[in-house]
Amino acid sequence: MKATVTSKGQITIPVKIREKLGITAGTVLDFDEEAHFVKATRKIDWDTFRKFGNKAKDPFPGMTSMEILVYLRGPVELPPKKPDANRD
């Protein structure tokens, strides 16, 4: 897909791209000045991010990290420890 830059430095983002990325009127894009090509990412404001986080529920309430890992992956058998050759 192509877009032409206007004399004012503006481009029109093609509909397919806007729909795919959820870009609507008022969406803020952040341009990466370090990239060697045009790279823009959709910026999400902190209020929206916090609202999303506040609605999230812990799927493993009361479980420790290790308990969650065992639940998700199953129990893990560790190999026996080798004797330390440097010990007396």
C-alpha positions as CSV (number, residue, x, y, z in Angstrom):
1,M,0.0,0.0,0.0
2,K,1.1,3.5,-0.7
3,A,0.5,6.9,0.7
4,T,1.7,10.2,-0.6
5,V,3.0,12.9,1.7
6,T,1.4,16.3,1.1
7,S,3.2,19.7,1.1
8,K,2.1,20.0,4.7
9,G,3.8,16.7,5.6
10,Q,0.5,14.9,6.0
11,I,-0.5,11.4,4.8
12,T,-3.7,9.5,4.7
13,I,-3.4,6.1,6.4
14,P,-5.2,3.5,4.2
15,V,-8.5,2.2,5.5
16,K,-7.2,-1.4,5.7
17,I,-4.4,-0.3,8.0
18,R,-6.6,1.9,10.2
19,E,-9.1,-0.9,10.7
20,K,-6.4,-3.5,11.4
21,L,-4.7,-1.4,14.0
22,G,-7.9,0.2,15.4
23,I,-6.9,3.7,14.5
24,T,-9.8,6.1,14.7
25,A,-10.2,9.9,14.7
26,G,-8.3,11.2,17.7
27,T,-5.9,8.2,18.0
28,V,-2.4,9.4,18.9
29,L,0.5,7.9,17.1
30,D,4.1,7.9,18.5
31,F,6.9,8.1,15.9
32,D,10.2,6.4,16.6
33,E,12.9,8.8,15.6
34,E,15.6,6.2,16.1
35,A,14.3,3.9,13.4
36,H,15.8,4.0,9.9
37,F,12.2,3.9,8.4
38,V,8.9,5.4,9.3
39,K,7.7,3.6,12.4
40,A,4.6,4.7,14.4
41,T,2.9,3.0,17.2
42,R,-0.5,3.7,18.6
43,K,-0.2,5.5,21.9
44,I,-2.6,4.5,24.8
45,D,-3.2,7.2,27.4
46,W,-2.6,6.2,31.0
47,D,-6.2,6.8,32.1
48,T,-7.4,4.2,29.6
49,F,-4.6,1.8,30.6
50,R,-5.5,2.2,34.3
51,K,-9.2,1.6,33.6
52,F,-8.3,-1.7,31.8
53,G,-6.1,-2.8,34.7
54,N,-8.7,-2.0,37.3
55,K,-11.2,-4.4,35.6
56,A,-8.7,-7.3,35.4
57,K,-9.1,-10.1,37.9
58,D,-6.4,-12.3,39.3
59,P,-7.0,-15.8,37.7
60,F,-4.9,-17.4,40.5
61,P,-6.0,-15.7,43.8
62,G,-3.9,-16.7,46.8
63,M,-1.4,-18.8,44.9
64,T,2.3,-18.1,44.9
65,S,4.3,-17.9,41.7
66,M,5.7,-21.4,42.2
67,E,2.2,-22.8,42.8
68,I,1.0,-21.1,39.5
69,L,4.0,-22.6,37.6
70,V,3.2,-26.1,38.9
71,Y,-0.5,-25.6,38.1
72,L,0.3,-24.5,34.5
73,R,3.3,-26.7,33.7
74,G,2.9,-29.6,36.0
75,P,5.4,-30.7,38.7
76,V,9.1,-30.6,37.7
77,E,11.6,-33.1,38.8
78,L,15.0,-31.6,39.4
79,P,18.1,-33.7,38.7
80,P,20.0,-34.8,41.8
81,K,22.7,-32.4,43.0
82,K,26.3,-33.4,42.1
83,P,28.7,-33.5,44.9
84,D,30.9,-30.4,45.0
85,A,34.5,-31.5,44.0
86,N,36.0,-28.5,45.9
87,R,34.7,-29.6,49.3
88,D,36.8,-31.5,51.8
